[in-house]
């Protein structure tokens, strides 16, 4: 039967390290802290320097998203909260009331949904329409009004 690992080296002055002088100082471990990170310990540290590009915060726009599967699963809760309405053949959901900018295509759609949103991914459109629902884009209506105003201004 072997010796318990906690007891290994007990009774020995240097615990198998040879002469007591051999383990003295930081040179035994290659230096203190991050010493050698550019030389003999470079492989054990992340690369030095900066990489890539960080976009300025005033340019970055965060888009709030929701998956169609989440809408489909929680449609009854949304009806209770007043965000969605139950129509004869399915549900009408206005995700703009949830402060959502875009509907993504994650998950399964089992209910017939009419979804109002600013933007949809291609897969979200496909899944909603395959389930017999309808996709209504609300942001383009505003854009079309602006474009019509610009067209009138160009005519002048």
C-alpha positions in Angstrom: 0.0 0.0 0.0 1.3 3.4 -0.9 2.0 6.4 1.2 -0.6 9.2 1.6 0.3 12.1 -0.7 0.0 14.6 2.1 2.6 12.7 4.0 5.2 12.5 1.2 8.4 14.3 2.1 7.6 14.5 5.9 10.7 13.9 7.9 12.9 15.0 5.1 14.5 18.4 5.5 14.3 19.4 1.8 11.4 17.2 0.6 13.4 15.7 -2.2 14.7 19.0 -3.5 18.4 18.1 -3.1 20.5 20.7 -1.3 18.7 23.4 0.5 20.6 26.0 -1.7 19.0 24.7 -4.9 15.6 26.2 -4.1 16.7 29.5 -2.8 15.4 32.8 -4.4 13.2 33.6 -7.4 15.7 32.4 -10.0 14.6 28.9 -9.2 11.2 29.7 -10.7 12.3 31.9 -13.5 11.7 35.2 -11.8 8.9 36.9 -9.9 5.5 37.7 -11.3 5.4 38.2 -15.1 9.2 38.1 -15.4 10.2 36.5 -18.7 6.9 37.0 -20.5 8.7 38.4 -23.5 11.4 35.7 -23.4 11.5 32.4 -21.7 7.9 32.3 -20.5 6.3 33.9 -23.6 4.2 30.8 -24.5 2.5 31.0 -21.1 1.1 34.5 -21.5 -1.3 36.2 -23.9 0.3 38.1 -26.8 1.5 41.6 -26.1 0.3 44.7 -27.9 -3.0 45.9 -29.3 -4.9 44.2 -32.0 -8.0 45.2 -34.0 -10.1 48.2 -34.0 -12.6 49.5 -31.5 -15.5 51.5 -32.9 -16.3 54.8 -31.3 -19.2 54.6 -28.9 -21.2 57.4 -30.6 -21.2 55.4 -33.8 -22.3 52.1 -32.3 -26.0 51.4 -32.4 -27.4 48.7 -30.2 -30.3 46.8 -31.7 -32.7 45.0 -29.4 -33.7 41.7 -30.8 -36.1 38.9 -30.1 -36.4 35.4 -31.6 -39.7 34.3 -33.2 -39.6 31.1 -31.0 -39.7 33.3 -27.9 -42.6 35.3 -29.2 -44.5 32.1 -30.1 -43.9 30.5 -26.8 -44.8 33.6 -24.8 -47.7 34.8 -26.9 -50.3 34.0 -24.2 -48.3 36.0 -21.7 -48.0 38.9 -24.2 -51.8 38.8 -24.6 -52.2 39.1 -20.8 -49.8 42.0 -20.7 -51.6 43.8 -23.5 -48.8 43.7 -26.0 -50.5 41.1 -28.2 -54.1 40.6 -29.3 -55.9 37.3 -30.1 -57.6 37.5 -33.4 -59.8 34.9 -35.0 -57.2 32.8 -36.7 -54.1 33.6 -34.5 -52.3 36.4 -32.7 -51.2 40.0 -33.6 -48.0 41.0 -31.8 -46.5 44.5 -31.9 -42.9 44.1 -30.8 -42.3 47.8 -30.9 -44.2 48.0 -27.6 -41.5 45.7 -26.2 -38.7 48.1 -27.4 -37.5 45.5 -29.8 -36.0 46.7 -33.1 -35.5 43.4 -35.0 -37.1 39.9 -35.0 -34.7 37.1 -35.5 -35.5 33.5 -36.7 -34.4 31.4 -33.7 -36.9 28.8 -32.5 -40.1 27.2 -33.9 -43.3 29.0 -34.8 -46.5 26.9 -34.2 -49.1 29.6 -33.8 -50.4 31.9 -36.6 -48.7 35.2 -35.8 -49.1 38.7 -37.4 -45.9 40.5 -36.2 -45.4 44.2 -36.4 -41.7 45.3 -36.1 -39.1 47.6 -37.6 -37.0 44.8 -39.1 -37.0 41.1 -39.6 -34.3 38.6 -40.5 -34.9 36.5 -43.6 -35.3 33.3 -41.5 -37.9 35.0 -39.2 -40.0 36.1 -42.2 -39.8 32.6 -43.6 -40.9 30.9 -40.4 -43.7 33.3 -39.6 -45.1 33.0 -43.2 -44.7 29.2 -43.2 -46.9 29.0 -40.1 -49.6 30.9 -41.9 -48.7 34.3 -40.3 -47.9 37.7 -41.7 -44.9 40.0 -41.4 -45.6 43.8 -41.2 -42.6 46.1 -41.3 -43.3 49.4 -39.5 -40.0 51.2 -40.1 -40.3 51.3 -43.9 -43.6 53.2 -43.7 -41.8 56.1 -42.0 -38.9 55.9 -44.5 -41.3 56.0 -47.4 -42.8 59.2 -46.1 -39.4 60.7 -45.8 -38.4 59.6 -49.3 -41.7 61.1 -50.7 -40.8 64.4 -49.0 -37.3 64.3 -50.4 -38.7 63.6 -53.9 -41.0 66.6 -53.7 -38.1 68.7 -52.6 -36.0 67.5 -55.6 -38.8 68.5 -58.0 -38.7 72.1 -56.8 
